[in-house]
Amino acid sequence: MAEGSTFEELLGQLDTVLDALVVAPVAPVDVDEAAAITRRVEQAGRRVHAVQLEVVEAIEASGVHRADGHASASIFVAHVGRLAQPEGKRRNRARRMLAAMPAVKAGLGAGSIGRCQVHRIAQVWANPRVQAEFEGLDAQVAALAAHLSYEELDRRLTSWVRQVDEDGTADRARRAHEDRR
């Protein structure tokens, strides 16, 4: 945080910058400039998402959501932010995963890991049969998420879960087999 600035003051500064960006003409002159602009805007969006998740974490830690009758910070944020309930749940799962995986959290905060990647990583992390082992791979997961396409990261995570969570895979196969009858 800028020295002497409160969170509210910083949000005011962000509003000023975003107001200017929203009305600024976007006119890339070539593909390289278009790629550079796209990367910068995506990085900024990722960093804002990191702040959104930090807000949920701070509200959960403080418990202030209870005074308004909300059972959890994610429900409070979804209500106040007029978000769809699934988005509130995604944010809650992601903020819990980030608390356990600091390298992934740092990657999101730096803008090198995208929102979709964070939510996919959080889905894997939420599996209690693989959670402890997955947390031990934090740095490797963060590196992969920062460098692979979403599709390739998804394939690798899906493959890893299948290898590690043999019970879960067997359960799905058995259910599919039984459903065929």
Disulfide bonds with the S-S distance in Angstrom:
none
